[in-house]
Amino acid sequence: QVQLVESGGGLVQAGGSLRLSCAASRRLFGINAMGWYRQAPGKQRELVADITRGGNTNYADSVKGRFTISRDNAKNTVYLQMNSLKPEDTAVYYCNFRGVWGRAYDYWGQGTQVTVSS
């Protein structure tokens, strides 16, 4: 069983920055996309950003220009650099790896709390 281990969450003041990391517990093959999602209290989980096998990136409108997703394929790690943080960015952030290697897979991290104070 593959585990995704997240790190980098915490408490930051509005306007500050955080960098989230997510690494797979073992080498994964056939990854089609890596992504970050978030869920605020009382709200549905939403896509923040993802990056495809080909390197194409996709961002939620609310984070465009402030967040940057990147990856290190050799380390099976995805990052989310978050700048100019706002209180409305407060949520639990989850990473996701999905792909196909013999069969389809869809792995999720345990979540890391990001809290932005005003």
TORDOGU-664851 format. One record per atom (N, C-alpha, C, O): x, y, z; atom name. Coordinates in Angstrom, 3 decimals. Layout:
+----------+----------+----------+------+
!       xx !       yy !       zz ! site !
+----------+----------+----------+------+
!        X !        Y !        Z !   CA !
...
+----------+----------+----------+------+
END
This chain:
+----------+----------+----------+------+
!       xx !       yy !       zz ! site !
+----------+----------+----------+------+
!    0.838 !   -1.179 !    0.000 !    N !
!    0.000 !    0.000 !    0.000 !   CA !
!    0.885 !    1.245 !    0.000 !    C !
!    1.844 !    1.338 !    0.767 !    O !
!    0.558 !    2.177 !   -0.851 !    N !
!    1.327 !    3.411 !   -0.960 !   CA !
!    0.761 !    4.448 !   -0.016 !    C !
!   -0.455 !    4.606 !    0.097 !    O !
!    1.644 !    5.148 !    0.656 !    N !
!    1.231 !    6.278 !    1.493 !   CA !
!    1.802 !    7.563 !    0.910 !    C !
!    2.932 !    7.592 !    0.421 !    O !
!    1.015 !    8.612 !    0.969 !    N !
!    1.487 !    9.938 !    0.603 !   CA !
!    1.674 !   10.711 !    1.902 !    C !
!    0.750 !   10.846 !    2.704 !    O !
!    2.876 !   11.209 !    2.086 !    N !
!    3.212 !   11.901 !    3.332 !   CA !
!    3.372 !   13.389 !    3.044 !    C !
!    4.237 !   13.798 !    2.269 !    O !
!    2.527 !   14.185 !    3.677 !    N !
!    2.535 !   15.640 !    3.476 !   CA !
!    3.277 !   16.328 !    4.606 !    C !
!    3.339 !   15.827 !    5.729 !    O !
!    3.833 !   17.475 !    4.289 !    N !
!    4.479 !   18.295 !    5.301 !   CA !
!    4.430 !   19.746 !    4.864 !    C !
!    4.185 !   20.048 !    3.695 !    O !
!    4.665 !   20.641 !    5.810 !    N !
!    4.779 !   22.059 !    5.483 !   CA !
!    3.622 !   22.928 !    5.901 !    C !
!    3.687 !   24.149 !    5.760 !    O !
!    2.569 !   22.336 !    6.409 !    N !
!    1.442 !   23.155 !    6.841 !   CA !
!    1.766 !   23.899 !    8.126 !    C !
!    2.817 !   23.687 !    8.731 !    O !
!    0.856 !   24.770 !    8.535 !    N !
!    1.065 !   25.507 !    9.768 !   CA !
!    0.243 !   26.766 !    9.834 !    C !
!   -0.705 !   26.961 !    9.073 !    O !
!    0.631 !   27.627 !   10.773 !    N !
!   -0.057 !   28.900 !   10.997 !   CA !
!    0.801 !   30.025 !   10.449 !    C !
!    1.999 !   30.089 !   10.725 !    O !
!    0.193 !   30.912 !    9.673 !    N !
!    0.920 !   32.027 !    9.076 !   CA !
!    0.001 !   33.242 !    9.039 !    C !
!   -1.222 !   33.110 !    8.977 !    O !
!    0.594 !   34.405 !    9.078 !    N !
!   -0.198 !   35.626 !    8.979 !   CA !
!   -0.548 !   35.912 !    7.526 !    C !
!    0.150 !   35.485 !    6.606 !    O !
!   -1.628 !   36.633 !    7.341 !    N !
!   -2.023 !   37.022 !    5.988 !   CA !
!   -0.865 !   37.743 !    5.302 !    C !
!   -0.188 !   38.585 !    5.893 !    O !
!   -0.662 !   37.385 !    4.036 !    N !
!    0.442 !   37.933 !    3.273 !   CA !
!    1.694 !   37.084 !    3.311 !    C !
!    2.634 !   37.315 !    2.551 !    O !
!    1.707 !   36.114 !    4.184 !    N !
!    2.865 !   35.245 !    4.323 !   CA !
!    2.885 !   34.117 !    3.313 !    C !
!    2.046 !   34.047 !    2.414 !    O !
!    3.862 !   33.231 !    3.478 !    N !
!    4.070 !   32.130 !    2.549 !   CA !
!    4.257 !   30.816 !    3.290 !    C !
!    4.722 !   30.782 !    4.429 !    O !
!    3.888 !   29.751 !    2.624 !    N !
!    4.152 !   28.392 !    3.081 !   CA !
!    4.461 !   27.531 !    1.864 !    C !
!    4.023 !   27.821 !    0.750 !    O !
!    5.221 !   26.469 !    2.096 !    N !
!    5.498 !   25.511 !    1.037 !   CA !
!    5.109 !   24.131 !    1.523 !    C !
!    5.642 !   23.637 !    2.516 !    O !
!    4.183 !   23.516 !    0.821 !    N !
!    3.759 !   22.166 !    1.140 !   CA !
!    4.532 !   21.167 !    0.293 !    C !
!    4.865 !   21.436 !   -0.861 !    O !
!    4.811 !   20.009 !    0.883 !    N !
!    5.466 !   18.920 !    0.169 !   CA !
!    4.657 !   17.649 !    0.365 !    C !
!    3.997 !   17.469 !    1.389 !    O !
!    4.714 !   16.780 !   -0.618 !    N !
!    4.021 !   15.498 !   -0.544 !   CA !
!    4.871 !   14.462 !   -1.266 !    C !
!    5.164 !   14.598 !   -2.454 !    O !
!    5.262 !   13.428 !   -0.531 !    N !
!    6.111 !   12.396 !   -1.104 !   CA !
!    5.445 !   11.039 !   -0.975 !    C !
!    4.806 !   10.741 !    0.034 !    O !
!    5.598 !   10.233 !   -1.990 !    N !
!    5.084 !    8.863 !   -1.951 !   CA !
!    6.050 !    7.987 !   -1.178 !    C !
!    7.262 !    8.203 !   -1.206 !    O !
!    5.499 !    6.989 !   -0.483 !    N !
!    6.315 !    6.115 !    0.360 !   CA !
!    7.168 !    5.155 !   -0.453 !    C !
!    8.125 !    4.580 !    0.065 !    O !
!    6.828 !    4.981 !   -1.717 !    N !
!    7.660 !    4.174 !   -2.597 !   CA !
!    7.528 !    4.704 !   -4.019 !    C !
!    6.638 !    5.499 !   -4.320 !    O !
!    8.399 !    4.263 !   -4.860 !    N !
!    8.415 !    4.715 !   -6.241 !   CA !
!    7.113 !    4.315 !   -6.920 !    C !
!    6.667 !    3.172 !   -6.811 !    O !
!    6.510 !    5.266 !   -7.619 !    N !
!    5.283 !    5.022 !   -8.364 !   CA !
!    5.565 !    5.172 !   -9.856 !    C !
!    6.336 !    6.037 !  -10.271 !    O !
!    4.945 !    4.335 !  -10.635 !    N !
!    5.073 !    4.401 !  -12.090 !   CA !
!    3.709 !    4.706 !  -12.695 !    C !
!    2.669 !    4.414 !  -12.105 !    O !
!    3.738 !    5.296 !  -13.874 !    N !
!    2.484 !    5.557 !  -14.578 !   CA !
!    1.659 !    6.682 !  -13.989 !    C !
!    0.438 !    6.708 !  -14.138 !    O !
!    2.331 !    7.621 !  -13.314 !    N !
!    1.577 !    8.735 !  -12.741 !   CA !
!    1.049 !    9.614 !  -13.870 !    C !
!    1.811 !   10.044 !  -14.736 !    O !
!   -0.226 !    9.873 !  -13.860 !    N !
!   -0.825 !   10.763 !  -14.850 !   CA !
!   -0.923 !   12.194 !  -14.346 !    C !
!   -0.807 !   13.144 !  -15.119 !    O !
!   -1.136 !   12.338 !  -13.050 !    N !
!   -1.249 !   13.687 !  -12.495 !   CA !
!   -0.988 !   13.669 !  -10.998 !    C !
!   -1.275 !   12.690 !  -10.310 !    O !
!   -0.440 !   14.768 !  -10.513 !    N !
!   -0.275 !   15.006 !   -9.082 !   CA !
!   -1.023 !   16.299 !   -8.773 !    C !
!   -0.990 !   17.249 !   -9.555 !    O !
!   -1.685 !   16.325 !   -7.645 !    N !
!   -2.457 !   17.518 !   -7.362 !   CA !
!   -2.582 !   17.831 !   -5.892 !    C !
!   -2.267 !   17.016 !   -5.024 !    O !
!   -3.053 !   19.041 !   -5.638 !    N !
!   -3.369 !   19.489 !   -4.288 !   CA !
!   -4.831 !   19.913 !   -4.244 !    C !
!   -5.316 !   20.622 !   -5.125 !    O !
!   -5.513 !   19.471 !   -3.213 !    N !
!   -6.902 !   19.832 !   -2.961 !   CA !
!   -6.979 !   20.427 !   -1.563 !    C !
!   -6.056 !   20.276 !   -0.762 !    O !
!   -8.080 !   21.098 !   -1.277 !    N !
!   -8.265 !   21.623 !    0.073 !   CA !
!   -9.732 !   21.541 !    0.467 !    C !
!  -10.634 !   21.537 !   -0.372 !    O !
!   -9.929 !   21.475 !    1.768 !    N !
!  -11.282 !   21.430 !    2.296 !   CA !
!  -11.358 !   22.316 !    3.531 !    C !
!  -10.696 !   22.065 !    4.538 !    O !
!  -12.167 !   23.344 !    3.432 !    N !
!  -12.413 !   24.235 !    4.563 !   CA !
!  -13.621 !   23.731 !    5.340 !    C !
!  -14.451 !   23.007 !    4.790 !    O !
!  -13.729 !   24.103 !    6.607 !    N !
!  -14.879 !   23.639 !    7.411 !   CA !
!  -16.204 !   23.998 !    6.765 !    C !
!  -16.432 !   25.144 !    6.378 !    O !
!  -17.081 !   22.995 !    6.652 !    N !
!  -18.401 !   23.221 !    6.092 !   CA !
!  -18.449 !   23.331 !    4.584 !    C !
!  -19.502 !   23.608 !    4.009 !    O !
!  -17.303 !   23.112 !    3.934 !    N !
!  -17.255 !   23.212 !    2.480 !   CA !
!  -16.798 !   21.906 !    1.857 !    C !
!  -16.223 !   21.049 !    2.528 !    O !
!  -17.063 !   21.765 !    0.566 !    N !
!  -16.624 !   20.575 !   -0.149 !   CA !
!  -15.134 !   20.678 !   -0.489 !    C !
!  -14.576 !   21.771 !   -0.582 !    O !
!  -14.516 !   19.525 !   -0.671 !    N !
!  -13.125 !   19.506 !   -1.102 !   CA !
!  -13.042 !   20.069 !   -2.521 !    C !
!  -13.862 !   19.745 !   -3.381 !    O !
!  -12.039 !   20.916 !   -2.750 !    N !
!  -11.896 !   21.532 !   -4.053 !   CA !
!  -10.466 !   21.400 !   -4.552 !    C !
!   -9.521 !   21.306 !   -3.769 !    O !
!  -10.329 !   21.395 !   -5.863 !    N !
!   -9.009 !   21.365 !   -6.477 !   CA !
!   -8.337 !   22.716 !   -6.288 !    C !
!   -8.938 !   23.764 !   -6.527 !    O !
!   -7.077 !   22.675 !   -5.852 !    N !
!   -6.270 !   23.889 !   -5.765 !   CA !
!   -5.388 !   23.994 !   -6.997 !    C !
!   -5.358 !   25.026 !   -7.667 !    O !
!   -4.663 !   22.907 !   -7.290 !    N !
!   -3.769 !   22.907 !   -8.445 !   CA !
!   -3.393 !   21.478 !   -8.757 !    C !
!   -3.343 !   20.626 !   -7.869 !    O !
!   -3.126 !   21.218 !  -10.041 !    N !
!   -2.556 !   19.931 !  -10.382 !   CA !
!   -1.587 !   20.085 !  -11.534 !    C !
!   -1.564 !   21.096 !  -12.236 !    O !
!   -0.779 !   19.032 !  -11.705 !    N !
!    0.234 !   19.029 !  -12.752 !   CA !
!    0.202 !   17.657 !  -13.408 !    C !
!    0.224 !   16.633 !  -12.726 !    O !
!    0.151 !   17.643 !  -14.721 !    N !
!    0.000 !   16.389 !  -15.447 !   CA !
!    1.359 !   15.775 !  -15.780 !    C !
!    2.415 !   16.362 !  -15.545 !    O !
!    1.281 !   14.581 !  -16.331 !    N !
!    2.497 !   13.885 !  -16.751 !   CA !
!    3.328 !   14.752 !  -17.689 !    C !
!    4.557 !   14.766 !  -17.622 !    O !
!    2.643 !   15.461 !  -18.548 !    N !
!    3.332 !   16.285 !  -19.527 !   CA !
!    3.796 !   17.626 !  -18.993 !    C !
!    4.436 !   18.396 !  -19.710 !    O !
!    3.479 !   17.907 !  -17.753 !    N !
!    3.923 !   19.164 !  -17.156 !   CA !
!    2.918 !   20.296 !  -17.234 !    C !
!    3.211 !   21.418 !  -16.820 !    O !
!    1.743 !   20.014 !  -17.758 !    N !
!    0.712 !   21.050 !  -17.798 !   CA !
!    0.165 !   21.276 !  -16.395 !    C !
!   -0.044 !   20.335 !  -15.629 !    O !
!   -0.060 !   22.535 !  -16.080 !    N !
!   -0.569 !   22.881 !  -14.759 !   CA !
!   -1.957 !   23.495 !  -14.860 !    C !
!   -2.331 !   24.087 !  -15.872 !    O !
!   -2.693 !   23.335 !  -13.794 !    N !
!   -4.060 !   23.849 !  -13.728 !   CA !
!   -4.274 !   24.388 !  -12.320 !    C !
!   -3.936 !   23.727 !  -11.337 !    O !
!   -4.840 !   25.597 !  -12.226 !    N !
!   -5.038 !   26.229 !  -10.927 !   CA !
!   -6.478 !   26.679 !  -10.748 !    C !
!   -7.155 !   27.053 !  -11.707 !    O !
!   -6.929 !   26.636 !   -9.514 !    N !
!   -8.210 !   27.258 !   -9.189 !   CA !
!   -8.072 !   28.765 !   -9.387 !    C !
!   -7.011 !   29.334 !   -9.130 !    O !
!   -9.126 !   29.397 !   -9.834 !    N !
!   -9.074 !   30.838 !  -10.078 !   CA !
!   -8.652 !   31.605 !   -8.827 !    C !
!   -7.970 !   32.626 !   -8.918 !    O !
!   -9.055 !   31.117 !   -7.678 !    N !
!   -8.801 !   31.829 !   -6.428 !   CA !
!   -7.332 !   31.857 !   -6.025 !    C !
!   -6.938 !   32.651 !   -5.171 !    O !
!   -6.509 !   30.988 !   -6.639 !    N !
!   -5.096 !   30.929 !   -6.249 !   CA !
!   -4.155 !   31.312 !   -7.381 !    C !
!   -2.945 !   31.390 !   -7.170 !    O !
!   -4.678 !   31.551 !   -8.564 !    N !
!   -3.827 !   31.899 !   -9.701 !   CA !
!   -3.004 !   33.144 !   -9.389 !    C !
!   -3.505 !   34.145 !   -8.876 !    O !
!   -1.721 !   33.039 !   -9.720 !    N !
!   -0.826 !   34.161 !   -9.469 !   CA !
!   -0.229 !   34.171 !   -8.078 !    C !
!    0.703 !   34.930 !   -7.809 !    O !
!   -0.755 !   33.333 !   -7.180 !    N !
!   -0.235 !   33.285 !   -5.810 !   CA !
!    0.395 !   31.940 !   -5.471 !    C !
!    1.377 !   31.881 !   -4.731 !    O !
!   -0.166 !   30.864 !   -6.009 !    N !
!    0.323 !   29.510 !   -5.725 !   CA !
!    1.033 !   28.949 !   -6.950 !    C !
!    0.692 !   29.269 !   -8.089 !    O !
!    2.029 !   28.104 !   -6.689 !    N !
!    2.745 !   27.436 !   -7.769 !   CA !
!    2.930 !   25.972 !   -7.419 !    C !
!    3.446 !   25.642 !   -6.351 !    O !
!    2.511 !   25.094 !   -8.317 !    N !
!    2.716 !   23.669 !   -8.120 !   CA !
!    3.944 !   23.236 !   -8.914 !    C !
!    4.177 !   23.708 !  -10.026 !    O !
!    4.724 !   22.335 !   -8.329 !    N !
!    5.894 !   21.795 !   -9.021 !   CA !
!    6.112 !   20.364 !   -8.551 !    C !
!    5.461 !   19.897 !   -7.616 !    O !
!    7.024 !   19.685 !   -9.202 !    N !
!    7.239 !   18.283 !   -8.851 !   CA !
!    8.695 !   17.912 !   -9.044 !    C !
!    9.446 !   18.581 !   -9.754 !    O !
!    9.069 !   16.824 !   -8.389 !    N !
!   10.371 !   16.200 !   -8.590 !   CA !
!   10.080 !   14.749 !   -8.911 !    C !
!    9.806 !   13.953 !   -8.013 !    O !
!   10.139 !   14.401 !  -10.182 !    N !
!    9.758 !   13.054 !  -10.597 !   CA !
!   10.662 !   11.991 !   -9.989 !    C !
!   10.202 !   10.905 !   -9.634 !    O !
!   11.931 !   12.298 !   -9.871 !    N !
!   12.870 !   11.315 !   -9.332 !   CA !
!   12.537 !   10.967 !   -7.888 !    C !
!   12.794 !    9.852 !   -7.434 !    O !
!   11.960 !   11.934 !   -7.167 !    N !
!   11.630 !   11.718 !   -5.760 !   CA !
!   10.152 !   11.418 !   -5.552 !    C !
!    9.699 !   11.242 !   -4.421 !    O !
!    9.401 !   11.361 !   -6.657 !    N !
!    7.947 !   11.157 !   -6.530 !   CA !
!    7.353 !   12.134 !   -5.525 !    C !
!    6.591 !   11.750 !   -4.638 !    O !
!    7.712 !   13.386 !   -5.679 !    N !
!    7.295 !   14.418 !   -4.737 !   CA !
!    6.655 !   15.571 !   -5.490 !    C !
!    7.105 !   15.961 !   -6.567 !    O !
!    5.601 !   16.104 !   -4.903 !    N !
!    4.947 !   17.283 !   -5.454 !   CA !
!    4.959 !   18.376 !   -4.387 !    C !
!    4.852 !   18.108 !   -3.190 !    O !
!    5.092 !   19.616 !   -4.861 !    N !
!    5.184 !   20.754 !   -3.965 !   CA !
!    4.079 !   21.764 !   -4.286 !    C !
!    3.561 !   21.812 !   -5.402 !    O !
!    3.739 !   22.551 !   -3.297 !    N !
!    2.830 !   23.675 !   -3.518 !   CA !
!    3.401 !   24.883 !   -2.789 !    C !
!    3.375 !   24.952 !   -1.560 !    O !
!    3.913 !   25.824 !   -3.556 !    N !
!    4.396 !   27.068 !   -2.989 !   CA !
!    3.229 !   28.039 !   -2.913 !    C !
!    2.601 !   28.354 !   -3.924 !    O !
!    2.945 !   28.509 !   -1.706 !    N !
!    1.793 !   29.385 !   -1.494 !   CA !
!    2.288 !   30.737 !   -0.995 !    C !
!    2.857 !   30.839 !    0.092 !    O !
!    2.069 !   31.755 !   -1.787 !    N !
!    2.468 !   33.111 !   -1.439 !   CA !
!    1.239 !   34.003 !   -1.279 !    C !
!    0.140 !   33.655 !   -1.710 !    O !
!    1.446 !   35.147 !   -0.657 !    N !
!    0.351 !   36.118 !   -0.461 !   CA !
!   -0.887 !   35.439 !    0.107 !    C !
!   -1.998 !   35.633 !   -0.387 !    O !
!   -0.687 !   34.659 !    1.128 !    N !
!   -1.790 !   33.887 !    1.698 !   CA !
!   -2.860 !   34.789 !    2.294 !    C !
!   -2.577 !   35.859 !    2.833 !    O !
!   -4.091 !   34.324 !    2.178 !    N !
!   -5.254 !   35.051 !    2.670 !   CA !
!   -5.994 !   34.195 !    3.695 !    C !
!   -5.882 !   32.970 !    3.664 !    O !
!   -6.742 !   34.812 !    4.595 !    N !
!   -7.508 !   34.007 !    5.565 !   CA !
!   -8.417 !   32.976 !    4.892 !    C !
!   -8.646 !   31.902 !    5.448 !    O !
!   -8.932 !   33.286 !    3.714 !    N !
!   -9.812 !   32.337 !    3.025 !   CA !
!   -9.065 !   31.137 !    2.448 !    C !
!   -9.694 !   30.215 !    1.927 !    O !
!   -7.742 !   31.133 !    2.532 !    N !
!   -6.963 !   29.953 !    2.145 !   CA !
!   -6.903 !   28.929 !    3.271 !    C !
!   -6.397 !   27.823 !    3.080 !    O !
!   -7.412 !   29.288 !    4.434 !    N !
!   -7.401 !   28.371 !    5.569 !   CA !
!   -8.208 !   27.118 !    5.241 !    C !
!   -9.373 !   27.200 !    4.851 !    O !
!   -7.576 !   25.964 !    5.405 !    N !
!   -8.210 !   24.686 !    5.058 !   CA !
!   -7.239 !   23.551 !    5.388 !    C !
!   -6.074 !   23.773 !    5.718 !    O !
!   -7.757 !   22.342 !    5.289 !    N !
!   -6.890 !   21.165 !    5.289 !   CA !
!   -6.534 !   20.886 !    3.835 !    C !
!   -7.412 !   20.771 !    2.980 !    O !
!   -5.250 !   20.780 !    3.567 !    N !
!   -4.753 !   20.555 !    2.211 !   CA !
!   -4.362 !   19.084 !    2.045 !    C !
!   -3.672 !   18.507 !    2.885 !    O !
!   -4.820 !   18.504 !    0.951 !    N !
!   -4.569 !   17.093 !    0.653 !   CA !
!   -3.837 !   16.965 !   -0.677 !    C !
!   -4.156 !   17.667 !   -1.636 !    O !
!   -2.862 !   16.072 !   -0.731 !    N !
!   -2.238 !   15.805 !   -2.016 !   CA !
!   -2.848 !   14.534 !   -2.608 !    C !
!   -3.418 !   13.702 !   -1.902 !    O !
!   -2.710 !   14.419 !   -3.909 !    N !
!   -3.320 !   13.323 !   -4.647 !   CA !
!   -2.419 !   12.906 !   -5.794 !    C !
!   -1.943 !   13.758 !   -6.545 !    O !
!   -2.177 !   11.617 !   -5.943 !    N !
!   -1.459 !   11.057 !   -7.083 !   CA !
!   -2.423 !   10.088 !   -7.761 !    C !
!   -3.028 !    9.245 !   -7.098 !    O !
!   -2.563 !   10.205 !   -9.050 !    N !
!   -3.399 !    9.252 !   -9.765 !   CA !
!   -2.715 !    8.838 !  -11.058 !    C !
!   -1.977 !    9.609 !  -11.671 !    O !
!   -2.980 !    7.608 !  -11.453 !    N !
!   -2.344 !    7.095 !  -12.654 !   CA !
!   -2.788 !    5.689 !  -12.948 !    C !
!   -3.773 !    5.193 !  -12.401 !    O !
!   -2.039 !    5.056 !  -13.826 !    N !
!   -2.327 !    3.690 !  -14.237 !   CA !
!   -1.010 !    2.932 !  -14.344 !    C !
!   -0.082 !    3.351 !  -15.035 !    O !
!   -0.957 !    1.811 !  -13.644 !    N !
!    0.199 !    0.907 !  -13.791 !   CA !
!   -0.326 !   -0.503 !  -13.574 !    C !
!   -0.350 !   -1.008 !  -12.452 !    O !
!   -0.736 !   -1.113 !  -14.646 !    N !
!   -1.442 !   -2.389 !  -14.547 !   CA !
!   -2.920 !   -2.148 !  -14.284 !    C !
!   -3.787 !   -2.700 !  -14.961 !    O !
!   -3.182 !   -1.330 !  -13.306 !    N !
!   -4.555 !   -0.918 !  -13.000 !   CA !
!   -4.526 !    0.538 !  -12.534 !    C !
!   -3.476 !    1.076 !  -12.185 !    O !
!   -5.675 !    1.144 !  -12.537 !    N !
!   -5.747 !    2.545 !  -12.131 !   CA !
!   -5.551 !    2.673 !  -10.624 !    C !
!   -5.983 !    1.820 !   -9.850 !    O !
!   -4.894 !    3.752 !  -10.228 !    N !
!   -4.754 !    4.033 !   -8.806 !   CA !
!   -5.037 !    5.512 !   -8.535 !    C !
!   -4.959 !    6.354 !   -9.430 !    O !
!   -5.360 !    5.795 !   -7.301 !    N !
!   -5.773 !    7.146 !   -6.887 !   CA !
!   -5.465 !    7.252 !   -5.398 !    C !
!   -6.261 !    6.831 !   -4.558 !    O !
!   -4.298 !    7.819 !   -5.078 !    N !
!   -3.836 !    7.870 !   -3.695 !   CA !
!   -3.991 !    9.277 !   -3.118 !    C !
!   -3.823 !   10.281 !   -3.809 !    O !
!   -4.320 !    9.309 !   -1.821 !    N !
!   -4.501 !   10.587 !   -1.118 !   CA !
!   -3.617 !   10.653 !    0.113 !    C !
!   -3.362 !    9.643 !    0.769 !    O !
!   -3.154 !   11.854 !    0.416 !    N !
!   -2.445 !   12.080 !    1.650 !   CA !
!   -3.425 !   12.222 !    2.807 !    C !
!   -4.640 !   12.252 !    2.615 !    O !
!   -2.868 !   12.310 !    4.015 !    N !
!   -3.701 !   12.372 !    5.216 !   CA !
!   -4.202 !   13.785 !    5.490 !    C !
!   -5.105 !   13.974 !    6.305 !    O !
!   -3.636 !   14.762 !    4.828 !    N !
!   -4.054 !   16.141 !    4.998 !   CA !
!   -3.136 !   16.900 !    5.931 !    C !
!   -2.644 !   16.351 !    6.917 !    O !
!   -2.906 !   18.161 !    5.620 !    N !
!   -2.110 !   19.028 !    6.473 !   CA !
!   -2.859 !   20.355 !    6.639 !    C !
!   -3.366 !   20.918 !    5.669 !    O !
!   -2.921 !   20.838 !    7.868 !    N !
!   -3.692 !   22.041 !    8.161 !   CA !
!   -2.890 !   23.288 !    7.797 !    C !
!   -1.720 !   23.429 !    8.154 !    O !
!   -3.549 !   24.176 !    7.084 !    N !
!   -3.000 !   25.505 !    6.803 !   CA !
!   -3.975 !   26.521 !    7.395 !    C !
!   -5.157 !   26.536 !    7.051 !    O !
!   -3.467 !   27.363 !    8.283 !    N !
!   -4.283 !   28.379 !    8.910 !   CA !
!   -3.657 !   29.749 !    8.668 !    C !
!   -2.493 !   29.982 !    8.993 !    O !
!   -4.442 !   30.642 !    8.097 !    N !
!   -3.956 !   31.995 !    7.792 !   CA !
!   -4.722 !   32.975 !    8.669 !    C !
!   -5.944 !   33.090 !    8.576 !    O !
!   -3.990 !   33.675 !    9.516 !    N !
!   -4.629 !   34.629 !   10.418 !   CA !
!   -4.658 !   36.020 !    9.786 !    C !
!   -3.775 !   36.398 !    9.016 !    O !
!   -5.686 !   36.752 !   10.132 !    N !
!   -5.831 !   38.104 !    9.558 !   CA !
!   -5.124 !   39.158 !   10.398 !    C !
!   -5.150 !   40.340 !   10.055 !    O !
+----------+----------+----------+------+
END
